[in-house]
Structures are given as C-alpha cells and as structure tokens.
Amino acid sequence: MGINLDRVRSYQITLASALFWGALVTGCSGGGETSSGGTSATGTGGAVGTGGAMGTGGAMGTGGAMGTGGAMGTGSSMSTSMSTSSSSSTSSGMGTGGMGGCAAAADCNDKDLCTDDTCNAGKCANVAVKTDDGNPCTQDLCTPAAGVTHPLLSTDDNNACTTDSCDPASGFHHVAIATTDNNACTTDVCDSTTGKVTHPVIPPAPDANGCTVDTCIPATGETTHTAIVGCQCKHSLCDAGPALDAAACSWQLPGNNDDCAAKVCAADGFCCGFMGGSWDSNCVDKAKDPAICPTVGAAAFSCTCAHSYCTAGAALANLCDPCVKKICELDPTCCTTAWTAPCVSATHSICQVPLGAACK
C-alpha cells in the first residue's frame, strides 16, 4: 500500500495534540494535580497518569492507539509501513536530492554513451558528447550502446587511373597514375574503368608527296620526310604510257581528291602494272571519270590543257590535268596569271614528274 509519509506524520501530530489537550482538560476539571489516587491530571486515572490519556494503557501510552504496540505505535503495521515507505523514498528514482533531483553524477546515468551525464545543484544534465575528431578521413559516429567511433571513409573516386589516399591534415588526394611512355609520337591514354594504359600512335604529318616516307621522331614529335630513291610519276595521268606508281602520282590525303592515280589503280590494277599492265587509254578514261576521280562538284578532268605543264606559257585551266589542279591549289597564279617557270618546277617538286626532257 502506498502511503504519503509526510501526510501520515501530520495526521499523527494532530491526533496526539487533540488527545493530549482533551485529557488535560478532563484532569483539570477533576480538581487534582499530582494525586496518585484521585482523579487529578497527573494522577492515577488522570490525563497523564496510569490509565490516563497519555499514561500506561492510555491513547498515547504503552499499548495505546499511538503508543508502543498500538495502531500507530512502534511495531504496528502502520509504523512498519511508514518505515518501509521512508526507505523506499530514499532509494527511489527521485534521488537523495529530493523531488527529481540528484546527489551525484551516477544518479543521472541515462544509459546512453552518446551523452555526458552530470549532477549540478541537485539537477541532472545529459549533454551530447563531442564526436568530431578533426580528421577529414574518418566518419564521426555515435550509438547509445557503443559510444563514439571513427571508421575510416573510403578514398576510392571510382577512377582506376588515380591513386587514392587521405591525409588527416589535408584531406583526400587522387593523383593520376603515370601513363607516359616518353614517346612524343604516341598519345598516352588510361581507361578509367580498368586502369589499362595504352599508347596509340600519332600519324606523322604528311607532306603530300608520294615519293617520301613520313616519319615521326619519338624524342621531339617532329616529322621527317625521307625521299624514296627512284620514285617518280613517270607521266601525266592524261597521257597513255608505262604503268604508273599510285603512291608517286598521288599528292595529298584522299579527302582532298588529289589521289586520282590511287583511285584508278584501285579500280583497275592493270593501270599500275598488275599482270604486266600499263597506263593505257582505259586508264586515262577512268582518270576523267568524276565517279572515280572527283574534283569539285560534278566536274571532271578534261585532259585538254592549252599547253604542256612541262613548259612555261599562258595560265592553265585547273581541271585540265590532275597535276595542274594540285599546283594551282598551292599557287593559284599558275591558273589565273601565267604558267611560269616556278609552276613548271612544281611539276617535279609536287607531282614527282621528271625534270627537263623526261617531263611528260
């Protein structure tokens, strides 16, 4: 049974006071003060005498309602209950410090390792603990059961071409792995998924000369053009004659349509010596076919120059010969002003045609 100790004590004092004064008044009305045989206040039968209100057997005496063994006296059920209640109050969750208070930090333990439990002036405080360790390489965590932990964060940037690390002072770093092969003629490539490094070759810069070998120098990346001994375009593509060298008579990358000889030979290998063939009239017709040797739009080579490109003279029409077209792309005056000596020399330096009397 739950009993409010303070309230019981209040009732006990009030009742005792009432009984005392009631007995005293009764004793006084009897006229005696200290007589042992009369009915005085302090005598036998008096207020505080034997059998009186406060005497042996009286309301507050031994065996009385509030005396030893009485309803509320020592050893009674209520006395024992009050004692137990008092003991329970001292050990309750309210703490020794009173209603909701504390006497020590231990009284404030909330069983949560993520709080700092303190007792200050009888009041509990449960403040969240500091979790930041000042390290950018860790994750700062706290759980009530385990407390504060700092597991390492992943440094992986999902790029196989970097080396990943974390420095507690400066944070994360992703340094590119070495890919160079120290060759200026290659491109160094790393696959970010696999980390595989490759070195595709950079094509050397062409010189538009079919009679040179274009080579890239690994140390510098520069291109050299070494002449091929004996390489020449023996005659004009507009003239029948010996089989032609497709490389020697092609003067630029295919996209510029300056590779007519290569295209004719691809269509008919006989024109370039296959099976002992030669550059006959069929080969000349193929050179004039815009479907095989395109020029500009639907135009075709006419193969009707005003004079031979081997001699100086009036300006030549740029589509009168494949070699003339190429020279006029580089020097338009050869086709707008006059076919001068430099234009004639270009037939050798650009078109690989023999000089002098061998020029055809």
VEXDREN-2710 file (C-alpha; in Angstrom, 1 decimal):
% VEXDREN-2710
k/r/px/py/pz
1/MET/0.0/0.0/0.0
2/GLY/1.4/3.4/-0.9
3/ILE/1.4/5.9/2.0
4/ASN/2.5/9.5/1.9
5/LEU/4.9/9.7/4.8
6/ASP/4.6/13.5/5.3
7/ARG/0.8/13.3/5.4
8/VAL/0.8/10.5/7.9
9/ARG/3.1/12.3/10.2
10/SER/0.9/15.4/10.1
11/TYR/-2.2/13.3/11.0
12/GLN/-0.2/11.7/13.8
13/ILE/0.8/15.0/15.4
14/THR/-2.7/16.5/15.1
15/LEU/-4.3/13.4/16.8
16/ALA/-1.7/13.4/19.5
17/SER/-2.3/17.1/20.2
18/ALA/-6.1/16.6/20.4
19/LEU/-5.8/13.7/22.8
20/PHE/-3.4/15.5/25.0
21/TRP/-5.4/18.6/25.4
22/GLY/-8.6/16.7/25.8
23/ALA/-7.2/14.6/28.6
24/LEU/-5.6/17.7/30.3
25/VAL/-8.9/19.5/30.3
26/THR/-10.6/16.4/31.9
27/GLY/-8.0/16.2/34.5
28/CYS/-8.2/19.8/35.5
29/SER/-11.9/19.6/35.9
30/GLY/-11.4/16.8/38.4
31/GLY/-9.5/19.2/40.7
32/GLY/-6.4/17.1/41.4
33/GLU/-2.9/17.8/40.1
34/THR/-0.5/15.1/41.4
35/SER/-2.5/12.8/43.5
36/SER/-1.9/9.2/42.9
37/GLY/-5.3/8.0/44.0
38/GLY/-7.5/10.9/42.8
39/THR/-8.7/12.0/39.5
40/SER/-6.1/14.7/39.1
41/ALA/-4.5/15.5/35.7
42/THR/-1.3/13.7/36.6
43/GLY/-2.5/11.1/39.0
44/THR/-3.8/7.6/38.6
45/GLY/-6.6/7.9/36.1
46/GLY/-5.5/11.4/35.3
47/ALA/-4.7/12.8/31.9
48/VAL/-1.1/11.6/32.0
49/GLY/-1.4/9.1/34.8
50/THR/-1.8/5.4/34.8
51/GLY/-4.8/4.7/32.6
52/GLY/-4.9/8.3/31.5
53/ALA/-4.9/9.6/28.0
54/MET/-1.1/9.6/27.9
55/GLY/-0.4/7.1/30.6
56/THR/0.0/3.3/30.5
57/GLY/-2.8/1.9/28.5
58/GLY/-3.9/5.4/27.5
59/ALA/-4.4/6.7/24.0
60/MET/-0.8/7.6/23.6
61/GLY/0.7/5.4/26.3
62/THR/2.1/1.9/26.1
63/GLY/-0.4/-0.3/24.3
64/GLY/-2.5/2.8/23.4
65/ALA/-3.5/3.8/20.0
66/MET/-0.3/5.6/19.3
67/GLY/1.8/4.0/21.9
68/THR/4.2/1.1/21.8
69/GLY/2.3/-1.8/20.1
70/GLY/-0.7/0.5/19.3
71/ALA/-2.3/1.0/15.9
72/MET/0.3/3.6/15.1
73/GLY/2.9/2.9/17.6
74/THR/6.2/1.1/17.4
75/GLY/5.8/-2.3/15.9
76/SER/2.4/-1.5/14.4
77/SER/1.5/-2.2/10.8
78/MET/1.3/1.5/10.0
79/SER/4.6/2.2/11.7
80/THR/6.3/-0.6/9.8
81/SER/4.6/0.6/6.6
82/MET/5.8/4.2/7.1
83/SER/9.3/3.0/7.8
84/THR/9.2/0.9/4.6
85/SER/7.8/3.9/2.7
86/SER/10.6/6.1/4.1
87/SER/13.2/3.6/3.0
88/SER/11.6/3.3/-0.5
89/SER/11.6/7.1/-0.9
90/THR/15.4/7.2/-0.2
91/SER/16.2/4.7/-2.9
92/SER/13.7/5.8/-5.5
93/GLY/14.5/7.2/-8.9
94/MET/13.8/10.7/-7.5
95/GLY/17.3/10.5/-5.9
96/THR/18.5/11.6/-2.4
97/GLY/18.4/15.2/-3.5
98/GLY/14.6/15.4/-3.4
99/MET/11.8/15.5/-5.9
100/GLY/13.5/14.8/-9.4
101/GLY/17.0/15.8/-8.1
102/CYS/20.4/14.1/-7.8
103/ALA/23.2/13.8/-5.3
104/ALA/25.9/12.6/-7.7
105/ALA/26.6/12.1/-11.4
106/ALA/25.8/8.4/-11.0
107/ASP/22.2/9.3/-10.3
108/CYS/21.9/10.9/-13.7
109/ASN/23.1/8.0/-15.8
110/ASP/20.7/7.7/-18.8
111/LYS/22.4/4.6/-20.2
112/ASP/23.3/6.5/-23.4
113/LEU/27.1/6.6/-24.2
114/CYS/26.4/9.5/-26.5
115/THR/25.7/11.9/-23.6
116/ASP/27.8/13.3/-20.8
117/ASP/25.8/12.8/-17.5
118/THR/26.4/15.4/-14.7
119/CYS/24.7/16.5/-11.5
120/ASN/24.8/20.2/-10.7
121/ALA/22.9/21.7/-7.7
122/GLY/20.7/18.7/-7.5
123/LYS/19.7/18.7/-11.2
124/CYS/20.8/16.3/-13.9
125/ALA/22.2/17.3/-17.2
126/ASN/22.7/14.9/-20.1
127/VAL/24.6/16.7/-22.8
128/ALA/25.6/15.2/-26.2
129/VAL/29.2/14.3/-26.3
130/LYS/31.6/15.7/-28.9
131/THR/32.1/13.3/-31.9
132/ASP/34.2/15.3/-34.3
133/ASP/37.8/14.0/-34.2
134/GLY/39.0/16.7/-36.6
135/ASN/40.1/14.1/-39.1
136/PRO/38.6/14.5/-42.6
137/CYS/39.5/10.9/-43.3
138/THR/37.0/9.4/-40.8
139/GLN/33.3/9.4/-40.3
140/ASP/32.2/10.6/-36.9
141/LEU/29.5/8.3/-35.4
142/CYS/27.9/7.7/-32.0
143/THR/25.4/5.0/-30.9
144/PRO/23.9/4.7/-27.4
145/ALA/25.3/1.2/-26.9
146/ALA/28.8/1.6/-28.4
147/GLY/29.5/5.3/-28.0
148/VAL/31.7/7.3/-30.3
149/THR/33.5/5.6/-33.2
150/HIS/35.5/6.9/-36.1
151/PRO/35.5/4.4/-39.0
152/LEU/37.7/5.4/-42.0
153/LEU/36.0/6.8/-45.0
154/SER/36.5/5.3/-48.4
155/THR/39.1/7.1/-50.6
156/ASP/38.0/5.5/-53.8
157/ASP/37.0/8.0/-56.5
158/ASN/35.9/5.2/-58.9
159/ASN/38.7/6.1/-61.3
160/ALA/41.2/3.3/-61.9
161/CYS/43.7/5.9/-63.3
162/THR/44.3/7.6/-60.0
163/THR/46.0/6.7/-56.7
164/ASP/43.6/7.4/-53.9
165/SER/44.7/8.5/-50.4
166/CYS/43.7/10.6/-47.5
167/ASP/45.8/12.8/-45.2
168/PRO/44.4/13.7/-41.8
169/ALA/45.8/17.2/-42.2
170/SER/44.9/18.0/-45.9
171/GLY/42.1/15.5/-46.7
172/PHE/41.6/13.4/-49.8
173/HIS/44.0/13.2/-52.7
174/HIS/43.6/11.5/-56.1
175/VAL/46.9/11.5/-58.0
176/ALA/46.9/10.4/-61.7
177/ILE/49.0/7.3/-62.3
178/ALA/52.0/7.5/-64.6
179/THR/50.9/6.9/-68.2
180/THR/53.7/8.4/-70.3
181/ASP/55.9/6.1/-72.5
182/ASN/58.3/9.1/-73.2
183/ASN/57.3/8.9/-76.8
184/ALA/56.2/12.1/-78.4
185/CYS/54.7/10.2/-81.3
186/THR/52.1/8.4/-79.2
187/THR/49.1/9.5/-77.2
188/ASP/49.1/8.2/-73.6
189/VAL/45.6/7.0/-72.6
190/CYS/44.3/5.5/-69.4
191/ASP/41.0/3.7/-69.2
192/SER/39.3/5.0/-66.0
193/THR/37.3/1.8/-65.7
194/THR/40.1/-0.8/-66.0
195/GLY/43.2/1.3/-65.4
196/LYS/44.8/-0.1/-68.5
197/VAL/47.2/2.3/-70.2
198/THR/47.6/2.3/-74.0
199/HIS/49.7/4.4/-76.4
200/PRO/48.0/4.9/-79.8
201/VAL/50.4/6.1/-82.4
202/ILE/50.0/9.6/-83.8
203/PRO/50.2/9.6/-87.6
204/PRO/53.2/11.6/-88.9
205/ALA/52.3/14.9/-90.6
206/PRO/52.1/14.1/-94.4
207/ASP/53.9/16.3/-96.9
208/ALA/51.6/15.5/-99.8
209/ASN/54.5/13.8/-101.6
210/GLY/54.0/10.2/-102.6
211/CYS/57.8/9.8/-103.1
212/THR/58.7/10.4/-99.5
213/VAL/58.5/8.4/-96.3
214/ASP/56.9/10.4/-93.5
215/THR/58.4/9.5/-90.1
216/CYS/57.7/10.9/-86.6
217/ILE/60.7/11.4/-84.3
218/PRO/59.9/9.9/-80.8
219/ALA/62.1/12.4/-78.9
220/THR/60.6/15.5/-80.4
221/GLY/57.4/14.5/-82.2
222/GLU/58.6/16.2/-85.3
223/THR/58.0/14.6/-88.7
224/THR/60.7/13.9/-91.3
225/HIS/60.2/13.2/-95.0
226/THR/62.7/10.9/-96.5
227/ALA/62.8/10.7/-100.3
228/ILE/62.2/7.3/-101.9
229/VAL/65.0/6.6/-104.3
230/GLY/63.8/6.2/-107.9
231/CYS/60.2/7.1/-107.0
232/GLN/58.6/9.3/-109.7
233/CYS/55.3/9.8/-111.5
234/LYS/56.6/8.9/-115.0
235/HIS/54.0/10.9/-116.9
236/SER/50.7/12.8/-116.8
237/LEU/47.6/10.9/-115.9
238/CYS/46.1/12.3/-119.0
239/ASP/48.6/10.6/-121.2
240/ALA/48.9/6.9/-122.0
241/GLY/52.2/5.3/-121.2
242/PRO/54.0/3.0/-118.9
243/ALA/52.3/1.8/-115.7
244/LEU/52.2/4.5/-113.0
245/ASP/53.2/4.3/-109.4
246/ALA/50.0/5.0/-107.5
247/ALA/51.9/6.5/-104.5
248/ALA/54.2/8.7/-106.6
249/CYS/51.2/10.1/-108.6
250/SER/49.0/10.8/-105.5
251/TRP/49.8/14.1/-103.9
252/GLN/47.6/14.6/-100.9
253/LEU/45.3/12.8/-98.5
254/PRO/42.3/11.2/-100.2
255/GLY/39.9/13.7/-98.8
256/ASN/41.4/16.4/-101.0
257/ASN/40.7/14.5/-104.2
258/ASP/44.4/14.7/-105.1
259/ASP/44.8/10.9/-105.2
260/CYS/43.4/10.2/-108.7
261/ALA/46.1/7.7/-109.6
262/ALA/45.5/5.6/-106.5
263/LYS/41.7/5.5/-107.2
264/VAL/42.2/4.5/-110.8
265/CYS/44.6/1.7/-109.8
266/ALA/42.2/0.5/-107.1
267/ALA/39.5/0.2/-109.8
268/ASP/41.9/-1.3/-112.3
269/GLY/45.2/-2.8/-111.1
270/PHE/46.4/-3.2/-114.7
271/CYS/47.0/0.6/-114.8
272/CYS/49.6/0.3/-112.1
273/GLY/51.4/-2.7/-113.5
274/PHE/49.3/-5.7/-112.3
275/MET/49.8/-8.6/-114.7
276/GLY/52.4/-6.6/-116.6
277/GLY/49.8/-3.9/-117.4
278/SER/50.3/-0.3/-118.4
279/TRP/48.6/3.1/-118.2
280/ASP/46.5/2.8/-121.4
281/SER/43.6/4.7/-122.8
282/ASN/41.2/2.9/-120.4
283/CYS/43.2/4.2/-117.5
284/VAL/43.0/7.8/-119.0
285/ASP/39.3/7.5/-119.3
286/LYS/39.0/6.4/-115.7
287/ALA/41.0/9.5/-114.6
288/LYS/38.4/11.6/-116.5
289/ASP/35.5/9.8/-114.8
290/PRO/34.3/12.0/-111.8
291/ALA/32.8/8.9/-110.2
292/ILE/36.3/7.6/-109.8
293/CYS/38.3/10.8/-109.7
294/PRO/36.0/13.5/-108.3
295/THR/37.2/17.1/-108.4
296/VAL/34.7/19.9/-107.5
297/GLY/31.1/19.1/-107.7
298/ALA/30.3/17.1/-110.8
299/ALA/33.2/18.5/-112.8
300/ALA/35.7/16.1/-114.4
301/PHE/39.3/16.4/-115.6
302/SER/39.2/17.5/-119.2
303/CYS/42.7/16.3/-120.1
304/THR/42.9/19.2/-122.6
305/CYS/45.5/21.7/-121.3
306/ALA/46.4/24.7/-123.5
307/HIS/50.0/23.6/-123.4
308/SER/52.1/21.0/-121.7
309/TYR/52.7/21.6/-118.0
310/CYS/56.4/20.9/-118.7
311/THR/56.8/24.3/-120.4
312/ALA/56.0/27.9/-119.3
313/GLY/53.3/29.8/-121.0
314/ALA/49.8/31.1/-120.5
315/ALA/47.8/30.2/-117.4
316/LEU/46.4/26.7/-117.5
317/ALA/42.8/25.7/-116.5
318/ASN/43.0/24.0/-113.2
319/LEU/41.0/20.9/-114.3
320/CYS/42.9/20.3/-117.5
321/ASP/45.1/17.8/-115.6
322/PRO/45.3/16.3/-112.1
323/CYS/48.8/17.6/-111.6
324/VAL/47.8/21.1/-112.7
325/LYS/44.9/21.1/-110.2
326/LYS/47.3/20.3/-107.4
327/ILE/49.8/23.0/-108.3
328/CYS/47.1/25.7/-108.6
329/GLU/45.7/24.8/-105.2
330/LEU/49.1/25.8/-103.8
331/ASP/49.8/28.7/-106.2
332/PRO/46.6/30.0/-107.8
333/THR/48.5/32.4/-110.0
334/CYS/49.6/29.5/-112.2
335/CYS/46.0/29.1/-113.2
336/THR/45.0/32.8/-113.2
337/THR/48.0/34.8/-114.4
338/ALA/50.6/32.7/-116.2
339/TRP/52.2/29.3/-116.1
340/THR/55.6/30.5/-115.1
341/ALA/58.9/28.7/-114.5
342/PRO/58.1/28.1/-110.8
343/CYS/54.9/26.4/-112.0
344/VAL/56.9/24.2/-114.2
345/SER/59.4/23.3/-111.4
346/ALA/56.4/22.4/-109.2
347/THR/55.6/19.5/-111.6
348/HIS/58.7/17.9/-110.2
349/SER/58.6/19.0/-106.6
350/ILE/54.9/18.4/-106.1
351/CYS/53.8/15.9/-108.8
352/GLN/57.1/13.9/-108.9
353/VAL/57.3/14.3/-112.7
354/PRO/60.8/14.0/-114.1
355/LEU/62.6/17.3/-115.0
356/GLY/63.7/18.5/-118.4
357/ALA/63.2/16.4/-121.5
358/ALA/61.9/13.5/-119.4
359/CYS/58.9/15.6/-118.2
360/LYS/55.8/14.3/-119.8
END
